[in-house]
């Protein structure tokens, strides 16, 4: 397992539409394992393969919402291969989103509150389920990455420019 470098805006690869995985094999399972290591190290709750410069339709999510007796997050990893959203609810909700490819920047994004997705698991078996709340938001956010869309693309031009300006300022201060 390895921690992979996460690409950040304005890297043009983040705008690539990822290609489907042809077969769920050991190479794909290794990519998923490395993506989990990378996401946990960052730390984050979701990661799409394109964020580690692999333009494949693979994403991982672990909301880590529960804690064990020692106060450490309990891992509950989910891997999605060739995911697709097949239905969304009419109800919408706003969530303060961030992204490992746009470090330390956050903005309110409105998305459907629930979504039904279809994907392949690590054994290559088809799965389908409804998701709501943070899981639905995170899945939609990561699915956007597979289509070359960043959360800031859902913002008004003014808000998007403000986020990018704050990121540039933070990078300059860190340099």
C-alpha positions as CSV (number, residue, x, y, z in Angstrom):
1,X,0.0,0.0,0.0
2,X,1.1,3.5,-0.8
3,X,0.3,7.1,-0.2
4,X,-0.1,8.7,-3.6
5,X,0.4,12.4,-4.5
6,X,-2.9,14.3,-4.7
7,X,-3.1,16.7,-7.6
8,X,-4.5,20.1,-6.9
9,X,-6.1,23.0,-8.9
10,X,-5.3,24.3,-11.4
11,X,-3.9,20.9,-12.7
12,X,-5.8,20.3,-16.0
13,X,-6.1,16.6,-15.3
14,X,-8.8,17.4,-12.8
15,X,-11.0,18.4,-15.7
16,X,-10.6,15.0,-17.5
17,X,-13.7,12.8,-17.8
18,X,-12.5,9.4,-16.3
19,X,-12.9,6.2,-18.3
20,X,-14.7,3.1,-17.1
21,X,-12.8,0.2,-15.5
22,X,-12.9,-2.7,-17.9
23,X,-12.2,-5.4,-15.3
24,X,-12.1,-5.4,-11.5
25,X,-8.7,-7.1,-11.1
26,X,-5.7,-7.0,-8.7
27,X,-4.5,-3.8,-10.2
28,X,-7.8,-2.0,-9.5
29,X,-7.9,-3.5,-6.0
30,X,-4.4,-2.2,-5.4
31,X,-5.4,1.3,-6.6
32,X,-8.4,1.2,-4.2
33,X,-6.2,0.2,-1.3
34,X,-3.7,3.0,-2.2
35,X,-6.5,5.5,-2.5
36,X,-7.8,4.6,1.0
37,X,-4.3,5.0,2.4
38,X,-4.0,8.4,0.6
39,X,-7.4,9.6,1.8
40,X,-6.8,8.6,5.4
41,X,-3.4,10.2,5.4
42,X,-4.7,13.5,3.9
43,X,-7.1,13.3,5.9
44,X,-10.3,13.3,4.0
45,X,-13.6,11.4,3.7
46,X,-13.7,10.8,-0.1
47,X,-11.2,10.5,-3.0
48,X,-11.7,9.9,-6.7
49,X,-9.0,8.2,-8.7
50,X,-8.4,11.3,-10.9
51,X,-7.3,13.1,-7.8
52,X,-4.3,10.8,-7.7
53,X,-3.8,11.2,-11.5
54,X,-5.5,8.0,-12.5
55,X,-8.4,8.8,-15.0
56,X,-10.5,5.7,-14.1
57,X,-14.0,5.6,-12.8
58,X,-13.1,4.6,-9.2
59,X,-13.8,6.4,-6.0
60,X,-13.5,5.7,-2.3
61,X,-15.5,7.1,0.7
62,X,-15.3,6.7,4.4
63,X,-17.2,9.2,6.5
64,X,-15.6,7.9,9.7
65,X,-18.6,9.2,11.7
66,X,-18.3,7.0,14.7
67,X,-15.5,6.8,17.3
68,X,-14.2,3.8,19.2
69,X,-13.8,3.7,23.0
70,X,-10.5,5.6,22.7
71,X,-12.0,8.4,20.6
72,X,-10.4,7.3,17.3
73,X,-12.5,7.3,14.2
74,X,-14.0,3.9,13.3
75,X,-13.3,3.1,9.6
76,X,-16.2,2.2,7.4
77,X,-14.7,2.1,3.9
78,X,-16.7,2.1,0.7
79,X,-15.2,1.5,-2.7
80,X,-17.2,2.3,-5.9
81,X,-16.1,1.1,-9.3
82,X,-17.8,2.5,-12.4
83,X,-20.4,4.2,-10.2
84,X,-23.4,5.9,-11.7
85,X,-26.2,7.9,-10.1
86,X,-29.5,6.5,-11.4
87,X,-32.0,8.6,-9.4
88,X,-32.0,11.6,-7.2
89,X,-34.6,13.0,-4.8
90,X,-36.4,16.3,-5.4
91,X,-35.5,17.4,-1.9
92,X,-32.2,19.4,-1.9
93,X,-29.8,20.3,0.9
94,X,-26.8,22.5,1.3
95,X,-23.6,21.3,2.7
96,X,-20.3,23.0,3.4
97,X,-18.0,21.1,1.0
98,X,-14.2,20.9,0.8
99,X,-11.9,19.0,-1.4
100,X,-8.4,17.5,-1.1
101,X,-7.6,19.0,-4.5
102,X,-8.5,22.5,-3.3
103,X,-6.9,22.3,0.1
104,X,-8.4,24.1,3.1
105,X,-11.1,25.8,1.1
106,X,-14.8,25.3,1.8
107,X,-18.1,26.6,0.3
108,X,-21.8,25.8,0.6
109,X,-23.0,23.6,-2.3
110,X,-26.6,22.5,-2.9
111,X,-27.3,19.0,-4.1
112,X,-30.1,16.4,-4.0
113,X,-30.5,15.1,-0.5
114,X,-30.8,11.5,-1.6
115,X,-29.5,9.5,-4.5
116,X,-29.7,6.0,-5.8
117,X,-26.4,4.7,-7.2
118,X,-25.2,1.6,-9.1
119,X,-21.6,0.4,-9.0
120,X,-19.3,-2.6,-9.0
121,X,-17.7,-3.7,-5.7
122,X,-14.2,-5.0,-5.3
123,X,-15.3,-8.5,-6.4
124,X,-16.7,-7.0,-9.6
125,X,-20.3,-7.7,-8.5
126,X,-23.0,-5.1,-9.3
127,X,-24.4,-3.2,-6.3
128,X,-27.2,-0.7,-6.0
129,X,-28.4,1.4,-3.0
130,X,-30.0,4.6,-1.9
131,X,-27.8,7.1,0.0
132,X,-28.8,10.1,2.0
133,X,-27.3,12.9,4.1
134,X,-23.5,13.3,4.1
135,X,-23.0,10.0,2.2
136,X,-25.2,11.2,-0.7
137,X,-23.4,14.5,-0.7
138,X,-20.0,12.9,-0.7
139,X,-20.9,10.4,-3.4
140,X,-22.2,13.2,-5.7
141,X,-19.1,15.2,-5.0
142,X,-16.8,12.3,-5.9
143,X,-18.9,11.4,-8.9
144,X,-18.4,15.0,-10.1
145,X,-14.6,14.4,-10.1
146,X,-15.1,11.4,-12.4
147,X,-16.8,13.8,-14.8
148,X,-14.2,16.6,-14.6
149,X,-16.3,18.8,-12.3
150,X,-15.0,20.3,-9.0
151,X,-17.3,21.5,-6.2
152,X,-16.3,25.1,-7.0
153,X,-17.9,24.6,-10.5
154,X,-21.3,24.6,-8.7
155,X,-20.6,28.1,-7.2
156,X,-21.3,31.5,-8.8
157,X,-18.4,33.0,-10.7
158,X,-17.8,35.5,-7.9
159,X,-17.8,32.8,-5.1
160,X,-15.5,30.5,-7.2
161,X,-13.0,33.4,-7.8
162,X,-13.1,34.2,-4.0
163,X,-12.2,30.5,-3.2
164,X,-9.4,30.4,-5.7
165,X,-8.1,33.8,-4.5
166,X,-8.0,32.5,-0.9
167,X,-6.2,29.4,-2.1
168,X,-3.6,31.4,-3.9
169,X,-3.1,33.6,-0.9
170,X,-2.7,30.5,1.4
171,X,-0.2,29.0,-1.0
172,X,1.8,32.2,-1.2
173,X,1.9,32.5,2.6
174,X,3.0,28.9,2.9
175,X,5.9,29.4,0.4
